[in-house]
Amino acid sequence: MRWPHLVGVIPTVADAYQHRQRTIELEQATAGGGTAVLSGLGGVGKTQLAAAAARDAWSRQRVDLLVWVTAATRQGVVATYAQGAYGVLDTADEEGEQAATRFLAWLATTDRRWLIVLDDLRAPADLIGLWPPAMPTGTVLVTTRRRDAALAGGKRRLLDVDVFTPGEATAYLRHKLPHEPADQLHQLAADLGHLPLALAQATAYLTDRGLDCAGYRARLADRQRALAHLLPEPEALPDEHRATVAGTWWLSIIAADRLQPRGLARPLLELAAMWDPNGIPVGLFTTSAVTDHLSGLDRGGNAEPVDRGAVKDALRNLHRLSLVRCGADQLEVHALVQRATRDQLTPDQLDTPARIAADALLEFWPAPERDDPAGSQVLRANTAALYEHPRHALLDLHCHAVLFRAGRSLGDTGQPAAAVAYFTDLHTDCLRVLGPDHPDTLTALHHVAQWRGEAGDPAGAVEAFAQVLADRLRVMGPDHPDTLFSRNNLAYWRGAAGDPAGAVEGLRQVLADRSRVLGPDHRHTLSTSSNLAYWRGAAGDPAGAVEALRQVLAAYLRVFGPDHPHTLTTRRNLAHWRSEAGDRAGAVEATEHVLADQLRVLGPRHPDTLASRRKLARWRDHDEG
């Protein structure tokens, strides 16, 4: 482990960043350890204050460990804590909550200096059991819009962050607009309510349009009455600021939309308004789902197909007008801008960008899941943000596939308990919207059952799969692929629950039916063959398992190739049963070859790679002992 160690990404400090009075109070609040909670409305610069403090501590080597957490959800906090635990402890095989608990315990006992930043806390209850300990070696910074009593008291100091003071706002404008007269800067700052976000947008707009302050203020005043209905959340801005902020956004988006390539900035912003404001992968905007959508829009007679280059140019236009912050790989957009954008659309109009955003996520999501925990978490966070806004759009007639993909991502990255909780909530939503007999409702319940088993509850998985199977038999019939899927999994988890002979019998029946309905080389048929071989071995026939798995492996190699995850898993399983059948040396050699391929294809932290490592370690320890 190398020190100092950084977990997460500290946001960049804004151009013309203002050192504010709150900076001094923040330093005082956290002197000698402690927790400072920066509270205030969206857009006042809470994250910037925290980022400046974090960068200062990091650059001056005042901390050995710095963890930047996007704390919008409990899941996000747990995931980042688990990432921190992976960096300072050997917790690769532990569940997220368990790893987070170990990480907090380490913070309470280490003599290392640490700083934890919990950015954009939306619900104080999300931190129950997850507050970092109060230690003289540790500092905690929290940014939030909330002012709950739970955020104050003890060693937590609640600091209210307001808009810029008139002097700070004028100093900011003087840096951005050095040739404007002082009285115009003062008046523009007042017109914009001294809100940092509004100041950034306004200066970008008038600079790119070649306007002076007086000209910009006249345009802004003309737009106020027409945009009176475009308001951010009531608790987000003082009454005297509401129309001004909305007017600033409207002028900026019109200007961005008029830049070349014309007509793309606004629909791209509508898509950005669907995703996570804290970080959107730029690659989402260049998927075919997005470019095809943009190509089909009426752009004032421009019928040119939209390619990735045009999308990137349009995103840069949004960046120029300070509507977004667009880096090489990630785009950030303020939640107030998102809200204003969504409010401009009717519920029916919202459905289109919501579905395109979902299609883009599904297209962009790597399969199989890559060895990139942070990247996976970003995609799940964007899916969660999308699902929160026009929820009905993703559950209209059917459940959008990206919702299932996000849940599987949790399990595929070693968080089966979180996957159970996710699919339980999704099943509840499907019951309410789609009804109990809808295929997607049953699929959600199927996933609940599957991940219950993976989380260490095989008996619960058997119970849940029995329910799914009964419903699918009634609704879909015995030969439907989904019904066969449930039969396969029910038989498998019966074996895991202590009945390997019952698993063998059930899987033999499923194999015959899947071969008849789907064909012998279908991936589901091969999966059943693999499961059957496994439980033959577990039922006392390891030699039979070896022979069966050799046949399955030959089929996987022929149909899917050597690098498919199922091919790699079958090779590992074959090695296991070779060992059980008495060929330990051959099993070790085979597993070493499998591990090398898993490292190349899946990466070192993939659950399957870790399983192979554990298997080799146990064999070697046993042989050496």
C-alpha positions in Angstrom: 0.0 0.0 0.0 1.4 3.4 -1.0 0.7 6.5 1.0 -0.8 9.0 0.6 -3.9 7.3 -1.0 -6.8 8.9 -2.8 -10.2 7.3 -3.4 -12.7 8.9 -5.7 -12.2 12.0 -7.8 -12.0 15.5 -6.3 -13.9 18.0 -8.6 -11.8 20.6 -10.3 -11.8 24.0 -8.7 -13.8 26.5 -10.8 -12.2 29.3 -12.7 -12.1 32.5 -10.7 -12.8 30.5 -7.5 -13.5 32.9 -4.6 -12.0 32.4 -1.2 -14.9 33.0 1.0 -15.5 33.6 4.7 -16.9 30.1 4.9 -13.4 28.8 4.0 -12.0 30.3 7.3 -14.9 28.9 9.3 -14.5 25.5 7.6 -10.8 25.4 8.7 -11.8 26.4 12.2 -14.6 23.8 12.4 -12.3 21.0 11.4 -9.2 22.0 13.3 -7.9 19.0 15.3 -10.5 16.6 13.7 -14.2 17.0 13.6 -17.1 17.1 11.1 -18.2 20.2 9.2 -21.6 20.0 7.4 -21.8 22.5 4.5 -25.5 23.2 4.1 -27.3 25.4 1.6 -29.3 25.6 -1.6 -28.1 24.1 -4.8 -25.6 26.2 -6.8 -24.1 28.2 -4.0 -20.8 26.4 -4.2 -20.8 23.9 -1.3 -19.0 21.3 -3.4 -16.4 23.9 -4.5 -15.7 24.8 -0.9 -15.2 21.2 0.0 -13.1 20.5 -3.1 -10.9 23.4 -2.4 -10.3 22.2 1.2 -9.7 18.7 0.0 -7.2 19.8 -2.7 -5.4 22.0 -0.2 -5.1 19.2 2.3 -3.9 16.8 -0.4 -1.4 19.2 -2.0 0.1 20.2 1.4 0.3 16.5 2.4 -1.8 17.1 5.4 -3.6 13.7 5.0 -2.5 10.2 4.3 -5.9 9.1 3.0 -8.5 11.2 1.2 -11.8 9.7 0.2 -14.3 11.7 -2.0 -17.8 10.1 -1.7 -20.8 11.0 -3.9 -23.3 10.6 -1.0 -26.5 11.0 -2.9 -27.6 7.4 -1.9 -26.6 5.0 0.8 -25.6 2.6 -1.8 -23.1 5.1 -3.2 -21.6 5.7 0.2 -21.3 2.0 0.9 -19.7 1.4 -2.5 -17.1 4.1 -2.0 -16.3 3.0 1.5 -15.9 -0.6 0.1 -13.5 0.8 -2.5 -11.6 2.6 0.3 -11.5 -0.7 2.3 -10.1 -2.5 -0.8 -7.3 0.1 -1.0 -6.2 -0.1 2.7 -7.4 -3.6 3.7 -7.7 -6.9 2.0 -11.4 -7.0 1.6 -11.8 -8.1 -2.0 -14.1 -11.0 -1.1 -16.4 -9.1 1.3 -19.8 -7.7 0.7 -20.2 -3.9 0.4 -21.7 -3.3 3.8 -19.2 -5.6 5.5 -16.3 -4.0 3.8 -17.7 -0.5 4.7 -17.9 -1.6 8.4 -14.3 -2.8 8.3 -13.3 0.5 6.7 -15.0 2.6 9.4 -13.4 0.4 12.1 -10.0 1.0 10.4 -10.6 4.8 10.5 -11.3 4.5 14.3 -8.0 2.8 15.0 -5.4 4.0 12.5 -2.9 6.6 13.3 -2.9 7.7 9.7 -4.4 11.2 9.0 -7.5 11.0 6.9 -10.2 13.2 5.3 -13.6 11.9 4.2 -15.8 14.1 2.0 -19.5 13.1 1.7 -20.7 15.2 -1.2 -24.4 15.9 -2.0 -26.0 14.1 1.0 -29.7 14.0 0.2 -31.1 12.0 3.1 -29.4 12.1 6.6 -30.9 8.7 7.3 -28.6 7.3 4.6 -25.7 7.8 6.9 -27.1 5.8 9.8 -24.3 3.5 10.8 -22.0 5.1 8.2 -20.8 8.3 9.8 -17.0 8.3 10.0 -15.8 8.2 13.6 -14.9 11.3 15.5 -11.1 11.0 15.8 -8.3 13.6 16.3 -6.6 12.2 13.2 -9.7 12.4 11.0 -11.7 15.1 9.4 -15.2 14.8 7.8 -16.7 17.3 5.3 -20.4 16.9 4.3 -22.2 18.9 1.6 -26.0 18.9 1.6 -29.1 20.9 0.9 -30.6 19.6 4.2 -30.6 21.4 7.6 -31.9 18.5 9.7 -31.0 18.4 13.4 -29.3 15.0 12.8 -26.6 16.9 10.9 -25.6 19.0 13.9 -24.5 18.3 17.5 -21.6 16.6 19.1 -18.5 17.2 17.0 -20.6 18.0 13.9 -20.8 21.7 13.1 -23.4 22.8 10.6 -22.2 25.7 8.4 -24.8 27.4 6.3 -23.5 28.3 2.9 -25.3 31.2 1.3 -24.9 32.9 -2.1 -21.9 35.1 -2.8 -21.7 38.3 -0.8 -22.0 41.4 -3.1 -18.2 41.8 -2.8 -17.5 38.2 -3.7 -19.9 38.3 -6.7 -18.4 41.5 -8.0 -14.9 40.1 -7.6 -15.9 37.1 -9.6 -17.4 39.2 -12.3 -14.4 41.5 -12.3 -12.1 38.5 -13.0 -14.4 37.2 -15.8 -15.2 40.6 -17.3 -12.2 42.8 -16.6 -13.2 45.6 -19.0 -16.8 46.3 -17.7 -17.5 49.3 -15.5 -17.8 48.6 -11.8 -21.4 49.9 -11.5 -22.5 47.5 -14.3 -20.8 44.6 -12.5 -22.6 45.5 -9.2 -26.0 45.7 -11.0 -25.5 42.4 -12.9 -24.5 40.6 -9.7 -27.6 41.9 -8.0 -29.8 41.0 -11.0 -28.5 37.4 -10.8 -29.0 37.3 -7.0 -25.3 36.7 -6.4 -25.8 33.0 -7.2 -22.5 31.5 -8.3 -24.1 29.2 -10.9 -26.0 32.1 -12.5 -22.9 34.3 -12.6 -21.0 31.6 -14.4 -23.7 31.1 -17.0 -24.2 34.8 -17.6 -20.6 35.6 -18.1 -20.1 32.8 -20.5 -23.2 33.9 -22.5 -22.4 37.5 -22.8 -18.7 36.8 -23.6 -19.5 34.4 -26.4 -22.2 36.7 -27.8 -20.0 39.8 -27.6 -22.5 41.6 -25.3 -21.7 44.1 -22.6 -23.3 43.9 -19.1 -26.0 46.5 -20.0 -27.0 44.6 -23.2 -27.1 41.3 -21.4 -29.2 42.8 -18.5 -31.7 44.2 -21.0 -32.2 40.8 -22.7 -32.5 39.1 -19.3 -35.2 41.5 -18.3 -37.1 40.9 -21.5 -37.2 37.2 -20.8 -38.3 37.3 -17.2 -42.0 37.4 -17.7 -42.0 34.7 -20.4 -40.0 32.4 -18.2 -41.8 33.0 -14.9 -43.1 29.4 -14.9 -39.6 27.9 -15.1 -38.7 27.7 -11.4 -36.2 25.5 -9.6 -37.3 23.6 -6.5 -39.1 26.0 -4.1 -36.6 25.3 -1.3 -33.6 25.8 -3.6 -33.6 29.6 -4.2 -34.8 32.7 -2.4 -38.0 34.2 -3.8 -36.2 37.2 -5.3 -33.9 35.0 -7.4 -36.3 32.5 -9.1 -37.1 34.1 -12.4 -33.6 35.5 -12.8 -31.9 32.0 -12.7 -34.5 30.6 -15.1 -33.9 33.5 -17.5 -30.2 33.0 -17.4 -30.6 29.3 -18.3 -33.0 30.1 -21.1 -30.6 32.6 -22.7 -27.7 30.3 -22.4 -29.4 27.2 -23.9 -30.6 29.3 -26.9 -27.1 30.6 -27.5 -25.6 27.1 -27.3 -28.3 25.7 -29.6 -27.5 28.3 -32.2 -23.9 27.4 -32.3 -22.6 25.0 -34.9 -23.8 22.2 -35.1 -27.1 24.0 -34.7 -30.0 22.4 -32.9 -28.2 19.8 -31.0 -27.4 21.5 -27.6 -30.9 21.6 -26.3 -31.8 17.9 -27.0 -28.4 16.9 -25.5 -29.2 18.9 -22.4 -32.6 17.2 -22.2 -30.8 13.9 -22.1 -28.2 15.1 -19.6 -31.2 16.1 -17.4 -32.2 12.5 -17.1 -28.9 11.2 -15.7 -26.8 11.7 -12.5 -25.6 15.3 -12.2 -22.5 14.3 -10.4 -21.0 12.5 -13.3 -22.3 11.3 -16.7 -19.9 9.2 -19.0 -19.4 11.2 -22.2 -19.6 7.9 -24.1 -23.4 7.8 -23.3 -23.9 10.8 -25.6 -22.1 9.1 -28.5 -24.0 5.8 -28.5 -26.1 5.0 -31.6 -29.2 5.3 -29.4 -28.4 9.0 -29.0 -27.0 9.8 -32.5 -30.0 8.0 -34.2 -32.4 10.0 -32.0 -30.7 13.3 -32.8 -30.5 12.5 -36.5 -34.3 12.1 -36.6 -35.1 15.5 -35.0 -36.3 18.5 -36.9 -33.3 20.8 -36.9 -34.5 23.6 -39.1 -34.1 21.8 -42.4 -30.8 20.2 -41.6 -31.1 16.6 -42.6 -27.4 15.6 -42.1 -26.9 12.5 -40.0 -25.5 13.3 -36.6 -22.2 11.6 -35.9 -20.0 11.4 -32.8 -18.0 14.5 -33.8 -21.1 16.6 -34.0 -22.3 15.4 -30.6 -18.9 16.2 -29.0 -19.0 19.7 -30.6 -22.5 20.3 -29.2 -21.5 19.2 -25.8 -18.6 21.6 -26.0 -21.1 24.4 -26.8 -23.0 23.5 -23.6 -19.7 23.6 -21.8 -18.9 27.0 -23.2 -22.2 28.4 -21.9 -21.5 26.9 -18.5 -24.6 24.7 -18.7 -22.4 21.7 -18.2 -18.8 20.9 -17.3 -17.5 18.5 -19.9 -14.2 16.7 -19.5 -12.6 14.1 -21.7 -14.6 11.2 -20.1 -17.2 12.7 -17.8 -19.8 15.4 -18.0 -21.3 17.2 -15.0 -24.5 19.3 -15.0 -25.9 21.1 -12.0 -29.1 19.7 -10.6 -30.8 23.2 -11.0 -30.1 23.2 -14.7 -31.5 19.6 -14.9 -34.6 20.6 -13.1 -35.1 23.7 -15.2 -34.7 21.5 -18.3 -37.1 18.8 -17.2 -39.7 21.4 -16.2 -39.7 22.8 -19.7 -41.1 19.5 -21.0 -44.6 18.1 -20.5 -44.9 14.6 -19.0 -45.4 13.1 -22.5 -42.4 15.0 -23.9 -40.3 13.7 -21.0 -40.9 10.1 -22.1 -38.7 10.4 -25.2 -35.4 11.6 -23.6 -36.0 9.2 -20.7 -36.3 6.2 -23.1 -33.4 7.3 -25.2 -31.3 7.8 -22.0 -32.2 4.2 -20.9 -31.4 2.8 -24.4 -28.0 4.6 -24.3 -27.2 3.2 -20.8 -28.0 -0.3 -22.0 -25.9 0.0 -25.1 -22.9 1.6 -23.3 -22.9 -0.9 -20.4 -20.1 -3.4 -21.0 -20.9 -7.1 -21.1 -19.5 -8.9 -19.3 -19.1 -6.5 -16.4 -15.6 -5.1 -16.5 -13.1 -5.1 -13.7 -13.9 -1.4 -13.0 -15.9 -1.0 -9.8 -15.9 2.8 -10.1 -17.2 2.7 -13.7 -19.9 0.2 -12.8 -21.0 2.4 -9.9 -21.2 5.4 -12.2 -23.5 3.5 -14.6 -25.7 2.3 -11.7 -25.9 5.9 -10.3 -27.0 7.2 -13.7 -29.6 4.5 -14.0 -30.9 5.3 -10.5 -31.1 9.0 -11.4 -33.0 8.3 -14.6 -35.5 6.0 -12.8 -36.3 8.7 -10.3 -37.5 11.3 -12.7 -40.0 10.0 -15.4 -40.3 6.6 -13.7 -43.5 5.8 -15.6 -41.5 6.0 -18.9 -39.4 3.0 -17.9 -42.4 1.0 -16.7 -44.8 1.7 -19.6 -46.1 -1.6 -20.9 -42.9 -3.3 -19.9 -39.9 -2.8 -17.6 -37.0 -1.3 -19.5 -34.1 -3.8 -19.8 -31.6 -1.3 -18.3 -33.4 -1.6 -14.9 -32.6 -5.4 -14.9 -29.0 -4.6 -16.1 -28.4 -2.3 -13.2 -29.5 -4.9 -10.7 -27.4 -7.6 -12.3 -24.4 -5.3 -12.1 -24.6 -5.2 -8.4 -24.5 -9.0 -8.2 -21.8 -9.3 -10.9 -19.5 -7.0 -9.0 -19.8 -9.0 -5.8 -22.7 -7.4 -4.1 -25.5 -10.1 -4.1 -27.2 -8.7 -1.0 -27.5 -5.3 -2.6 -28.9 -7.0 -5.7 -31.6 -8.7 -3.6 -32.6 -5.4 -2.2 -32.6 -3.7 -5.6 -34.7 -6.4 -7.3 -37.1 -6.6 -4.4 -37.8 -2.8 -4.9 -38.1 -3.3 -8.6 -40.5 -6.2 -8.2 -42.7 -4.0 -5.9 -42.8 -1.3 -8.6 -43.6 -3.9 -11.3 -46.4 -5.3 -9.2 -47.9 -1.8 -8.8 -47.6 -0.7 -12.4 -47.6 -3.8 -14.6 -49.5 -6.3 -12.4 -48.6 -9.6 -10.8 -48.8 -11.7 -14.0 -46.8 -9.5 -16.3 -43.6 -11.3 -17.6 -41.4 -8.5 -16.3 -42.9 -8.7 -12.9 -42.1 -12.4 -12.8 -38.6 -11.7 -14.2 -37.9 -9.3 -11.3 -39.0 -11.9 -8.8 -36.8 -14.5 -10.6 -33.9 -12.2 -10.0 -34.8 -11.8 -6.3 -34.7 -15.5 -6.0 -31.4 -15.9 -7.8 -29.5 -13.3 -5.8 -31.0 -14.6 -2.6 -29.2 -17.8 -3.3 -26.0 -16.0 -4.3 -26.1 -14.0 -1.1 -26.0 -17.2 0.9 -29.7 -18.1 1.4 -30.3 -21.2 -0.8 -33.4 -22.2 1.1 -34.9 -18.7 0.5 -34.0 -19.1 -3.2 -35.8 -22.4 -3.4 -38.9 -20.9 -1.8 -38.9 -17.9 -4.2 -38.2 -19.9 -7.3 -41.0 -22.3 -6.4 -43.3 -19.2 -6.4 -41.9 -17.9 -9.7 -42.3 -21.3 -11.3 -45.9 -21.7 -10.2 -46.7 -18.3 -11.7 -44.9 -18.9 -14.9 -46.5 -22.3 -15.4 -49.9 -20.7 -15.0 -49.2 -17.6 -17.1 -46.8 -18.9 -19.8 -47.1 -22.6 -19.9 -44.5 -25.4 -19.4 -42.4 -25.0 -22.5 -41.9 -21.2 -22.3 -38.1 -20.4 -22.1 -38.8 -18.4 -18.9 -40.6 -21.3 -17.3 -37.7 -23.6 -18.2 -35.3 -21.0 -16.7 -37.1 -21.1 -13.4 -37.1 -24.9 -13.4 -33.4 -25.0 -14.0 -32.6 -22.5 -11.2 -35.1 -24.2 -8.7 -33.3 -27.5 -9.2 -29.9 -25.9 -8.8 -30.7 -24.2 -5.5 -32.3 -27.4 -4.2 -28.9 -28.9 -4.5 -27.3 -25.9 -2.7 -29.9 -26.2 0.0 -28.8 -29.8 0.7 -30.6 -32.0 -1.8 -28.0 -32.8 -4.5 -29.9 -36.0 -5.6 -33.1 -33.9 -6.1 -31.1 -31.4 -8.1 -29.8 -34.1 -10.4 -33.2 -35.5 -11.0 -34.8 -32.1 -11.6 -31.9 -30.9 -13.9 -32.2 -34.1 -16.0 -35.8 -33.3 -16.7 -35.0 -29.7 -17.5 -32.2 -30.7 -19.8 -34.5 -33.0 -21.8 -37.1 -30.2 -22.2 -34.6 -27.5 -23.0 -32.9 -29.7 -25.6 -36.3 -30.3 -27.2 -37.5 -26.7 -27.1 -34.3 -24.7 -27.5 -31.9 -27.1 -29.1 -28.8 -28.8 -27.7 -26.4 -25.9 -28.4 -28.5 -23.1 -26.9 -26.7 -21.4 -24.1 -29.5 -22.2 -21.6 -29.3 -25.8 -22.6 -25.6 -25.8 -22.0 -26.0 -24.1 -18.7 -28.4 -26.8 -17.6 -25.8 -29.5 -18.7 -23.2 -27.7 -16.7 -25.4 -27.5 -13.6 -26.3 -31.2 -13.9 -22.6 -32.2 -14.1 -21.9 -30.1 -11.0 -24.6 -31.8 -8.9 -23.7 -35.2 -10.2 -20.3 -34.6 -8.6 -21.9 -33.2 -5.4 -24.1 -36.3 -5.2 -21.1 -38.6 -5.2 -20.1 -39.1 -8.8 -17.1 -36.9 -9.5 -15.9 -39.1 -12.4 -19.3 -38.7 -14.0 -19.1 -34.9 -13.4 -15.7 -34.8 -15.2 -16.9 -36.7 -18.2 -20.1 -34.6 -18.5 -18.2 -31.3 -18.1 -15.7 -32.3 -20.8 -18.7 -32.6 -23.2 -20.1 -29.3 -22.0 -16.7 -27.5 -22.5 -16.4 -28.9 -26.0 -19.8 -27.4 -26.8 -19.0 -24.0 -25.2 -15.7 -23.8 -27.2 -17.5 -24.6 -30.4 -20.5 -22.3 -29.9 -19.1 -19.4 -27.9 -15.3 -19.5 -28.1 -12.5 -19.8 -25.6 -12.9 -16.3 -23.9 -16.6 -16.4 -23.1 -17.2 -16.2 -19.4 -19.3 -19.4 -19.4 -16.4 -21.2 -21.1 -14.0 -20.0 -18.5 -16.4 -21.0 -15.7 -16.8 -24.5 -17.2 -13.0 -24.9 -17.3 -12.7 -24.0 -13.6 -15.6 -26.3 -12.7 -14.0 -29.2 -14.7 -10.7 -28.6 -12.8 -12.6 -28.8 -9.5 -14.1 -32.1 -10.3 -10.8 -33.5 -11.6 -9.4 -32.8 -8.2 -12.4 -34.4 -6.5 -11.9 -37.5 -8.7 -8.3 -37.8 -7.6 -6.3 -35.8 -10.2 -5.1 -32.9 -7.9 -2.0 -32.1 -10.0 -4.0 -31.9 -13.2 -6.6 -29.8 -11.5 -4.0 -27.3 -10.2 -2.4 -26.9 -13.6 -5.8 -26.5 -15.3 -6.9 -23.9 -12.8 -3.7 -21.9 -13.2 -4.4 -21.8 -17.0 -8.0 -20.7 -16.3 -6.8 -18.0 -13.9 -4.4 -16.6 -16.5 -7.2 -16.3 -19.0 -9.6 -14.8 -16.4 -7.1 -12.2 -15.5 -6.8 -11.3 -19.2 -10.5 -11.3 -20.0 -12.3 -10.4 -16.8 -9.6 -8.6 -14.8 -8.1 -9.3 -11.3 -11.1 -8.2 -9.2 -13.9 -10.0 -11.0 -15.8 -12.5 -8.7 -14.9 -15.4 -11.0 -11.2 -14.5 -11.0 -11.2 -14.2 -7.3 -12.9 -17.6 -7.0 -10.2 -19.2 -9.0 -7.5 -17.6 -6.8 -9.2 -18.9 -3.7 -9.4 -22.4 -5.1 -5.7 -22.5 -6.0 -4.8 -21.1 -2.6 -6.8 -23.7 -0.7 -5.3 -26.5 -2.8 -1.8 -25.2 -2.2 -2.3 -24.7 1.5 -3.7 -28.2 1.8 -0.9 -29.8 -0.2 1.8 -27.9 1.8 0.1 -28.8 5.0 
